[in-house]
Amino acid sequence: MKMRPPQSKLVTVVGARPQFIKAAAVTPALKAAELSEVLVHTGQHYDWEMSASFFRGFNLPEPHYNLEVGSASHGAQTGRMLEAIESVLNKEKPGAVLVYGDTNSTLAGALAAAKLNIPIAHVEAGLRSFDREMPEEVNRVVADHLSSLLFAPTANAVENLRAEGITKGVIRTGDVMFDLFLANRKIFSSLADEVLSKYSARTGEYLLVTVHRAENTDKKAYWTGIREGISRLADDGARIIWPAHPRTRPLLEKFSGKRVTVTPPLPYLETQVLVSHAKAVLTDSGGLQKEAAFHGTPCVVLRDGTEWVELVEGGFAVLAGHDSDKIVKMVSKRRKFDMCAIKKVFGSGRSSVSISMALIREFFGKGHA
Ligand code: UD1
């Protein structure tokens, strides 16, 4: 094996919970490929339940840098990240920067790298809601247009990029969260009894609810519709388990009751067990929509649209928005599990390996065996 040049160093920028989950799939593949990864945590998410619990739970290495930017307005938060990431990049001089998804940390990582002419690779490229009011849409459009390698999880993501004139550097890899799901499937089963008894929950007899999108928590009419829908389901006898994102926690203070259990944000494995055994998942999270489909649990999306259009087209998820009638009506019975259909959309569990191989090929080829 030849020695790699010193610049075969990759800086990965993460900052928010879904990025720690995706890194849990990709980081081990990078390690297996002997790529040297410098992990930068912007500090966008900082509560134990939103951050450290994932690093511990996944045995992720401690980040080399924690920029501790914390919460602020979008401009201030992104600005603080940009300055701090720039100084890390100037010090580390990596051969490429890897970013995930669509958060302010993604945007800052991509912008900082672009300004220093360091090539960018984007995991989960090509997703679109076509709604520029969403901060995530702005972040992902900018990140995609700045990236040299675009890891698109699905055929639809590839098509979205093509429609914006981006074809060079686009690789359809499959979905890294599906990799993680497949790798941990046996563990979910082994933990089922313990987790269900912790929440006094029984298979198929509760609804798992999460809400964190700014439009759903901050627009009064949206929140009212969602709250009414969930309240009606509880009044009709449904048991509700609701892990509350920090943004939503204050809104749920008066919501806990006999039939509604509000919990702190939960670790990955516990969440997967609860998704797997729920009658249905009601959520505005993109990640949970997918995970519900992986487990064969019906999903009611608390948004008017979704970036994961394949889920709706394939009958894995339905869109209810914030309309309380639709929310109540759309909670359906369990459907037959169709793993073949899921694999057709999300790959076969080797997305992270494809990503690490492409990174080596594209940026670190010389000197690599
Ligand atoms: C961010 C992402 C969103 C992603 C989500 C996953 C952006 C624009 N949005 O949204 O795409 O789906 O992460 O959770 O980047 N807070 C805490 N503790 C924490 C983190 C946040 O209390 O550890 C509170 C703060 O009051 C903060 C609010 O939650 O103002 C929102 O956090 P923020 O990082 O702005 O965005 P998210 O809503 O988490």
Boltz pocket constraint, residues with backbone or C-beta under 6 A from the ligand:
constraints:
  - pocket:
      binder: B
      contacts: [[A, 16], [A, 17], [A, 18], [A, 44], [A, 45], [A, 46], [A, 47], [A, 48], [A, 50], [A, 51], [A, 71], [A, 72], [A, 102], [A, 103], [A, 104], [A, 105], [A, 135], [A, 136], [A, 212], [A, 214], [A, 245], [A, 246], [A, 247]]
      max_distance: 6.0
